[in-house]
């Protein structure tokens, strides 16, 4: 069996714990073909990223319907699935376009593939995207202010809400922590409200989501998938999910498989 990369190994461990809720460490040692020292190091990093918590020989998921994993962790996950979405967004990235981006690693992955397109205006509260946009000389950058949340790597609060209510962009691209029964949800009420305001602040709205989000649940409603101008899913999304979305009038677009 080929050795897994660090990211793939940690994703396998995290998903196993997230699916089961609580797992004994000894069971995780059997799950992955790696040394115990390597597995313990992986678990330590996942704990630092607030994905899991360890106690008395057991590992418990932190990310549930009540919480979200860190931006740092999410940036390393599902890279092929996120890259599958990129080409679908090409018509949006034209000179002179203004785009609101949320704090998702999926949107960051899309945006970084279009840095060769000049004359864009990027509006965001996310610091990973702020740093990316700030590094492109031909892009205008509008940062949504507020209180900085280190875990999500983004600003939130009244200052950003005020800006969103006063601004109008061509497009909003957001992702989702969870999609259940065709509705987008997020674990945090403030973030769900922020995303909803982003959609209202743009002439056209787009949801970029990987298939794993259809297996998750969260508490706070953002929007119905039918409310978006397009719902872009990765090539690994099953036909049943696609048909369910289309049956509720969502405009579903499917990404290109990554070789």
C-alpha positions as CSV (number, residue, x, y, z in Angstrom):
1,X,0.0,0.0,0.0
2,X,1.3,3.4,-0.9
3,X,2.1,5.7,2.0
4,X,-0.4,8.5,2.5
5,X,0.7,12.1,2.5
6,X,0.4,14.0,5.7
7,X,-2.7,15.9,4.6
8,X,-4.4,12.7,3.3
9,X,-3.5,10.8,6.5
10,X,-4.8,13.6,8.8
11,X,-8.0,13.9,6.7
12,X,-8.6,10.2,7.0
13,X,-8.2,10.4,10.8
14,X,-10.3,13.5,11.1
15,X,-13.1,12.1,9.0
16,X,-13.2,8.9,10.9
17,X,-13.5,10.7,14.2
18,X,-16.0,13.2,12.8
19,X,-18.2,10.3,11.5
20,X,-18.1,8.4,14.7
21,X,-18.0,11.2,17.3
22,X,-15.6,9.4,19.7
23,X,-12.9,6.9,18.9
24,X,-10.3,5.1,21.0
25,X,-6.7,6.0,20.1
26,X,-5.8,2.3,19.8
27,X,-8.4,2.0,17.0
28,X,-6.9,5.0,15.1
29,X,-3.5,3.3,15.3
30,X,-5.0,0.4,13.3
31,X,-6.7,2.7,10.8
32,X,-3.7,4.2,9.1
33,X,-0.5,2.6,7.9
34,X,2.0,4.7,9.9
35,X,4.0,4.6,13.0
36,X,2.4,5.3,16.4
37,X,4.6,8.3,16.8
38,X,3.4,9.7,13.4
39,X,-0.3,9.1,14.4
40,X,0.2,10.8,17.8
41,X,1.8,13.8,16.0
42,X,-1.1,14.0,13.6
43,X,-3.6,13.9,16.4
44,X,-1.7,16.6,18.2
45,X,-1.9,18.9,15.1
46,X,-5.6,18.1,14.7
47,X,-6.1,19.0,18.3
48,X,-4.3,22.3,17.9
49,X,-6.5,23.0,14.9
50,X,-9.6,22.4,17.1
51,X,-10.7,19.4,15.0
52,X,-10.5,16.9,17.8
53,X,-9.9,16.7,21.5
54,X,-8.0,13.9,23.3
55,X,-8.8,12.6,26.8
56,X,-8.0,9.3,28.6
57,X,-7.2,7.3,25.5
58,X,-10.1,8.6,23.4
59,X,-10.4,11.1,20.6
60,X,-13.6,13.1,20.3
61,X,-14.7,15.4,17.4
62,X,-14.9,19.1,18.1
63,X,-16.4,20.0,14.7
64,X,-20.1,19.2,15.0
65,X,-23.3,21.0,14.2
66,X,-22.2,23.4,16.8
67,X,-18.7,24.2,15.6
68,X,-16.5,24.6,12.5
69,X,-12.9,23.5,11.9
70,X,-10.2,26.1,11.6
71,X,-9.4,27.9,8.3
72,X,-5.8,26.6,8.6
73,X,-7.1,23.0,8.7
74,X,-9.7,23.5,6.0
75,X,-7.1,24.9,3.5
76,X,-5.4,21.5,3.5
77,X,-8.5,19.5,2.8
78,X,-10.3,18.2,-0.3
79,X,-7.8,19.9,-2.7
80,X,-8.9,17.8,-5.8
81,X,-12.6,18.4,-5.1
82,X,-12.0,22.2,-4.7
83,X,-9.9,22.3,-7.9
84,X,-12.7,20.5,-9.7
85,X,-14.9,23.7,-9.2
86,X,-12.4,26.2,-10.6
87,X,-13.2,26.1,-14.4
88,X,-16.9,26.6,-13.8
89,X,-16.3,30.1,-12.4
90,X,-14.3,31.4,-15.4
91,X,-17.1,33.5,-16.8
92,X,-17.3,35.5,-13.6
93,X,-13.6,36.5,-13.5
94,X,-13.5,39.2,-16.2
95,X,-11.8,42.6,-16.0
96,X,-13.9,45.1,-14.1
97,X,-15.9,42.5,-12.1
98,X,-16.4,43.0,-8.4
99,X,-16.7,39.8,-6.3
100,X,-17.7,39.3,-2.6
101,X,-15.9,36.3,-1.1
102,X,-16.7,34.7,2.2
103,X,-14.3,33.1,4.7
104,X,-14.3,29.6,3.1
105,X,-11.2,27.7,2.0
106,X,-13.2,26.6,-1.1
107,X,-13.6,30.1,-2.3
108,X,-9.9,30.8,-1.6
109,X,-9.0,27.8,-3.7
110,X,-11.0,29.1,-6.6
111,X,-9.8,32.7,-6.3
112,X,-6.1,31.8,-6.3
113,X,-6.5,30.2,-9.8
114,X,-7.6,33.5,-11.3
115,X,-4.8,35.9,-10.2
116,X,-3.8,36.3,-13.9
117,X,-7.1,38.1,-14.6
118,X,-6.6,41.8,-14.1
119,X,-8.9,44.5,-13.0
120,X,-10.9,42.6,-10.4
121,X,-12.3,44.1,-7.2
122,X,-12.3,41.7,-4.3
123,X,-14.5,42.3,-1.2
124,X,-13.9,40.0,1.7
125,X,-13.6,39.6,5.5
126,X,-11.2,36.6,5.2
127,X,-7.5,37.3,5.9
128,X,-6.2,34.5,3.7
129,X,-8.1,36.0,0.8
130,X,-7.1,39.5,1.8
131,X,-3.4,38.5,1.7
132,X,-3.9,36.7,-1.7
133,X,-5.8,39.7,-3.2
134,X,-3.3,42.2,-1.8
135,X,-0.5,40.4,-3.6
136,X,-2.0,40.9,-7.0
137,X,-1.0,44.4,-8.2
138,X,-3.9,44.8,-10.6
139,X,-6.6,44.0,-8.1
140,X,-8.6,46.4,-6.0
141,X,-9.2,45.1,-2.4
142,X,-12.0,46.1,-0.1
143,X,-11.7,44.6,3.4
144,X,-14.7,44.1,5.6
145,X,-13.8,45.2,9.1
146,X,-14.8,44.0,12.5
147,X,-13.4,41.8,15.2
148,X,-10.8,39.3,14.1
149,X,-11.7,35.6,14.7
150,X,-8.3,33.7,14.7
151,X,-10.0,30.4,14.4
152,X,-11.9,31.4,11.2
153,X,-9.2,33.8,10.1
154,X,-11.8,36.4,9.4
155,X,-13.4,39.6,10.6
156,X,-16.9,39.7,12.0
157,X,-19.1,42.3,13.8
158,X,-21.1,45.5,13.3
159,X,-18.5,47.3,11.2
160,X,-18.5,44.6,8.5
161,X,-22.3,44.3,8.6
162,X,-22.6,48.1,8.0
163,X,-20.3,47.9,5.0
164,X,-22.2,44.9,3.5
165,X,-25.4,46.9,3.8
166,X,-23.9,49.8,1.9
167,X,-22.1,48.0,-0.9
168,X,-23.2,46.4,-4.2
169,X,-21.0,43.9,-6.0
170,X,-21.5,42.0,-9.3
171,X,-21.1,38.6,-7.8
172,X,-21.0,36.9,-4.4
173,X,-19.2,33.5,-4.1
174,X,-19.7,31.6,-0.8
175,X,-19.4,28.1,0.3
176,X,-21.1,26.1,3.0
177,X,-20.3,24.2,6.2
178,X,-23.3,22.0,5.6
179,X,-26.2,21.4,3.2
180,X,-29.3,19.6,4.5
181,X,-32.5,19.0,2.5
182,X,-31.4,21.6,-0.1
183,X,-30.7,24.3,2.4
184,X,-27.3,25.8,3.3
185,X,-26.5,26.0,7.0
186,X,-23.6,27.1,9.3
187,X,-22.7,26.2,12.9
188,X,-22.4,29.9,14.0
189,X,-25.3,32.3,13.9
190,X,-23.2,35.3,13.3
191,X,-21.4,33.7,10.3
192,X,-24.7,32.5,8.8
193,X,-26.0,36.0,9.0
194,X,-22.8,37.4,7.4
195,X,-23.1,35.0,4.5
196,X,-26.7,35.9,4.0
197,X,-25.8,39.6,3.9
198,X,-23.1,38.9,1.3
199,X,-25.7,37.3,-1.0
200,X,-28.0,40.4,-0.6
201,X,-25.1,42.7,-1.4
202,X,-24.5,41.2,-4.9
203,X,-26.4,41.2,-8.1
204,X,-25.6,37.5,-8.6
205,X,-24.9,34.8,-6.0
206,X,-23.0,31.5,-6.4
207,X,-22.6,28.6,-4.1
208,X,-19.3,26.6,-4.4
209,X,-19.5,23.4,-2.5
210,X,-17.7,20.0,-2.3
211,X,-19.7,16.8,-2.0
212,X,-18.7,16.2,1.7
213,X,-20.9,19.1,2.8
214,X,-24.0,17.2,1.9
215,X,-23.1,14.7,4.6
216,X,-23.0,17.3,7.4
217,X,-25.5,19.2,9.5
218,X,-25.4,22.6,11.2
219,X,-27.8,24.8,13.1
220,X,-28.3,28.1,11.4
221,X,-29.8,28.7,8.0
222,X,-28.0,30.8,5.3
223,X,-30.1,30.3,2.2
224,X,-31.9,27.8,0.1
225,X,-29.9,26.3,-2.8
226,X,-32.6,27.4,-5.1
227,X,-32.0,31.1,-4.2
228,X,-28.5,31.1,-5.8
229,X,-27.9,31.9,-9.4
230,X,-25.7,28.9,-9.6
231,X,-24.8,26.0,-7.3
232,X,-21.4,24.6,-8.3
233,X,-20.6,21.1,-7.1
234,X,-17.5,19.0,-7.6
235,X,-17.2,16.1,-10.0
236,X,-17.4,13.6,-7.2
237,X,-20.9,14.6,-6.2
238,X,-23.3,11.7,-6.7
239,X,-26.1,11.9,-9.2
240,X,-28.8,11.5,-6.5
241,X,-27.7,14.8,-4.8
242,X,-27.5,16.6,-8.1
243,X,-31.0,15.5,-9.1
244,X,-32.4,16.4,-5.6
245,X,-31.0,19.9,-6.0
246,X,-32.4,20.3,-9.5
247,X,-35.8,19.1,-8.4
248,X,-36.0,22.0,-6.0
249,X,-35.1,24.4,-8.9
250,X,-31.4,24.9,-8.1
251,X,-29.3,25.7,-11.1
252,X,-26.6,23.1,-10.6
253,X,-23.3,23.1,-12.4
254,X,-20.8,20.2,-12.1
255,X,-17.1,20.7,-12.0
256,X,-14.5,19.1,-14.1
257,X,-12.7,15.9,-12.8
258,X,-9.1,16.5,-11.7
259,X,-6.8,14.0,-13.2
